[in-house]
């Protein structure tokens, strides 16, 4: 696992209150009780602080799954 993936996993585990082995790209915001609107904002904030990136409102809204979060971060880190 790359260092950036490990850092993101740590954030996801902490914010979503999930065990690392239960984390998958398919976990959806609307289907996972702990991933409410407050947790979503905290998740975005933690990622922005940890990686020194900024997500536009549209990007935040388009994060529906763990896979979406990973893809959005990868896009930011690539630019």
C-alpha positions as CSV (number, residue, x, y, z in Angstrom):
1,X,0.0,0.0,0.0
2,X,1.4,3.4,-0.9
3,X,1.9,5.9,1.8
4,X,-0.9,8.2,0.5
5,X,-3.3,5.3,0.4
6,X,-2.4,4.4,4.0
7,X,-3.0,7.9,5.1
8,X,-6.4,8.1,3.4
9,X,-7.4,4.7,4.8
10,X,-6.5,6.0,8.3
11,X,-8.8,9.0,7.8
12,X,-11.7,6.9,6.4
13,X,-11.4,4.4,9.3
14,X,-11.3,7.2,11.9
15,X,-14.2,9.3,10.5
16,X,-16.5,6.5,9.3
17,X,-15.9,4.4,12.4
18,X,-15.1,1.3,10.4
19,X,-12.5,-1.4,10.7
20,X,-9.8,-1.3,8.0
21,X,-10.7,-4.8,6.8
22,X,-14.3,-3.8,6.3
23,X,-13.4,-0.8,4.2
24,X,-14.2,-1.1,0.5
25,X,-14.6,1.2,-2.5
26,X,-18.3,0.2,-2.8
27,X,-19.4,1.7,0.6
28,X,-22.0,4.3,-0.3
29,X,-22.8,7.4,1.7
30,X,-26.6,6.9,1.7
31,X,-26.3,3.2,2.7
32,X,-23.8,3.5,5.5
33,X,-25.4,5.0,8.6
34,X,-22.2,6.4,10.1
35,X,-21.5,8.4,6.9
36,X,-24.0,11.2,7.5
37,X,-23.7,14.8,6.4
38,X,-21.6,15.8,9.4
39,X,-19.2,12.9,8.9
40,X,-18.9,13.8,5.2
41,X,-17.8,17.3,6.0
42,X,-15.4,16.0,8.6
43,X,-14.0,13.5,6.1
44,X,-13.4,16.2,3.4
45,X,-11.9,18.5,6.0
46,X,-9.5,15.8,7.3
47,X,-8.4,14.9,3.8
48,X,-7.8,18.5,2.8
49,X,-5.8,19.1,6.0
50,X,-3.8,15.9,5.7
51,X,-2.9,16.2,2.0
52,X,-2.9,20.0,1.6
53,X,-5.6,20.0,-1.1
54,X,-8.9,21.8,-1.5
55,X,-12.1,20.3,-2.9
56,X,-14.6,22.5,-4.7
57,X,-18.2,22.2,-3.6
58,X,-19.1,20.2,-6.7
59,X,-16.4,17.7,-6.0
60,X,-17.6,17.3,-2.4
61,X,-21.1,16.7,-3.6
62,X,-20.0,14.1,-6.1
63,X,-18.3,11.9,-3.4
64,X,-20.9,9.2,-3.0
65,X,-18.7,6.2,-2.4
66,X,-15.3,5.4,-0.8
67,X,-14.1,4.9,-4.4
68,X,-15.3,8.3,-5.4
69,X,-13.3,9.8,-2.4
70,X,-10.2,8.0,-3.5
71,X,-10.6,9.1,-7.1
72,X,-11.1,12.7,-6.2
73,X,-8.0,12.7,-4.0
74,X,-5.9,11.0,-6.7
75,X,-7.1,13.7,-9.2
76,X,-6.0,16.4,-6.8
77,X,-2.6,14.8,-6.1
78,X,-2.0,14.4,-9.8
79,X,-2.3,18.1,-10.5
